[in-house]
Amino acid sequence: MKKITYVTCLLLFTLNLAAQTSPAILEVTGKAVVKEIPKEIEFSVPLKIIDSTYLGCSDRLTKTLNELQVDLIKKGIAEELIRTTNFSISENMIYDGGKRVQRGFKGSVNVMLSANYSPELIHKVLESLSSFKLNYRINFKMSEEQKKRLTKIAMVNAVEDAKQKAGILAEAANIELGQIVKVSYGRNQARPEPFIAERAMKAQMDDAAQNQLNLSPPLTSLIKSVLIIWKID
């Protein structure tokens, strides 16, 4: 019984000593939002061909792809800005009377075009796609230079926001802040993605869709946060 009492007293003494030796701290999260219009635009154009024979499907898909690339280049689009992805030809399977049967072959390839945004570029590309009656997808995005520059600005502003909040709290609580003991940087947990409002837009090649599609780059927000811990003197 005496042994148990001795161990209990030792444990309480240890916890009390740890509480006394742990420094008083102030934790503050600083946040910053920087907004700017994206400088880059990306077109994605899916080409799809269905033919009764494999050779016919391959020839038609290759021909359409080459003609589109030539037309874009003629309109002043630099060849190095145009690339292709996911070129494939497969069996065209359909359901007929509840059975899965083959009806020729289907080919597809995705044509990508990335460049700095400009109204002139959009005009040239849409003019070409309209002549081929092709669907397309548009995505406005930050350039790498923009991301680096805005990230630096947002990080600095987040730190300044944390310092300002800490100063207000210290004054209100009548305490003196000591040295910083920890800085933790990361994304704002309330917003898992750092770039908000980047939007992708789809369009069908018809007048109604053209009238509804907004081809202006959206204002995009970059959000950063930082946790700073001060020692309280």
N, C-alpha and C positions, 0 to 999 in steps of 0.2 A: 504493500500500500504506500509506503514511504517512497519506494522506487518510482512508482507511477506518478506521484505528486512531484517528485524531483524532475522527471522528464517533462511533465506539463509546464512547470515553471520555466524550464530551460527553453522550451519552444516559444512560449509567450515573450520571453526576454529577447530571443533572436528576432522574432517578427517586429517587436517594438524598436529594436536597434536598426533593422532594415528600413523601417518607416522613417526613423530619424535621420538616417544617412542618405536617403533618396532625395535628390534636389527638387525643389519646387520648380515647375516648368509651366510655360504658356505655349499651347499649340494653336497655330493659326493657318488656315488654308487660303491662299491667295489665288484669285481667278482673273483671267483676262480673255477678252474676245476681240479679235482683229478681223475686219471685213474688207473684202476687195473683190472686184470682178475678175473671174478667171481669164487668163490670156490665151488659152489653147482651146481648140475645138477638134473633135474627132468624129468622123463619119464612119458608120459601119453599114455596108451594103451587102445583103445576102443574095447571092445568085443561085437559082434553083432551076434545074432542067429535068424533065421526065421524057423518056423516049422508049420505044419498044425494043431497041437493041442496045447492047453495051457500047458498041462502037459509035452508034448515032448519038447516044447520051454524052459520051466523052468528047466527040467532035464539036457538038453544039455548045457544050459548057466551055470548052477551051476557046471556041470562036467568040462567044459572047464576052468572055473575060478579056480577051485580047482587044476586041473592038471598044469596050468600055475604057480600058487603060489608054488606048490610043486617043480616044475622044477627050479624055481628061487632060492628057498632055497637050493636045492641040489647043485647048482652052487656056493654057498657061500654067497648069498645075505641074510642079516639078516632079519628075519621075521617082526620085528618091522618097517622096512623101507618100507614095502609094505602095501598099504591100497587101499580100493575100495570106489567108490562113484557112485551115480546115478544108482543104481540097479533098473531096471524097466522092466515090461512085458506089452505089449499093443496089441490091435488088429492091424493087418497089413492091412491097407486100401489102395486100388489101384483104378485107374480109368479104367473101362472096358466098351467100347462103350459109353463113355461120362457119365457113371454112377459110383458113388463111391461105391465099393463093398469090402467085407472083404475076404482076402486070408490068412487065418491062423493067426498066432501071431508072434510078433517080440519082442525079448528080448535084452537088452543092459546093460552093466556095464562098468565103467571106472576104470582101474587099474592104480594106481599112485605109483611111486617109486622115493623117494627123498633121496639124499645122497651127500657126498662130492665127487667132481669130481675126477676121476682117469681113465686112459686108461684101466686098468684092469676091472673096473666096467662096462664100456661101452662094452667091449668085452664079458663079461659074459651075460649081459642083451640082447645084440643083438643076441648072439648065441641062447638064449632061444626063443626069439621072432621069429627068423628065422625058428626054428623047428616047431613052431605053425603057421607059415605063417601069422603073424599079422602085421597090420599097427601100427605106433607109432609116437609120437611127442616128441621132446626134447626141453627143455628150460634151458639155463644157467642163473643163478641168483646169486646175492650177498647174502652172509650169513648175519645173523643179526649182528654178530660180525664185519664183514666188513663194513656194513652200519653205525654202530655207530662210528667206528674208522675213516672212511673216512669222515663222516659228520663233526666230530670235526676238522679234518685237514682242510677241505674246509672252514669251518666257520672262523677259525683263519686266513687262507690265504686271505679270502675275506676282513676281517677287515684290515689286513696289506696292501692290495691293495688299499683300500679306504684311509688309512693314507698316503700312498706314493703319491697318486694322489692329495690329499689335500695339501701336502707339496709343490709339484711342482706348483700347481695353486696359492698358497699363495706367493711363491717366485716370480712367473711371474707377479702377480698383485700388488706386493709390499705391502702386507697386513700382519697383525699379527693375527694368529689364537688364539682364546680364548678356553674356555672350551667346551666340547661336550654337546649339549643341547638335542639331540635325536639320538637314534639308532633304526632302523627299520629293522628287519630280515625277509626274505622270499625267495621264489623261484624266480629264474630269470624269469621274465615275458615273455621273448623271447622264453623260453623253458619251457612249462608248466609241464613237467615231470622231476624230479630230476635225474633219472637214464637214460642215453642215451646209445643205442647200445646193450641193452639186446635183444637177438633175440630168437625166437622160430622157430624150424625147424621140418618139417614134412617129412616122408619118406614112400614110398611104398616098400613092401618086394620083390624087384627084383634087379637084378644086375645093371641095368641102374641107378636106383635111388641111390643105394649104392655108385656108382662111383661119383655121383654129390653132395652127401650130405657132408657138412663140419662139422665134429664132434669135432672141436677144439673150446674151449670157446673164445668168442670175448672180446676184450679189451673194458671195460665199463667205461663211464665217469660219474662222480658225479659233478653236477654243483650247486653252491650256490652263493647267492648275499646278500649284506647288504647295507643299506642306513644310512649314518652317517651325522649329521648336526653339524657344528661348529659355534660358535659365533665369529664374527670378532671384534677384539679389536680396 
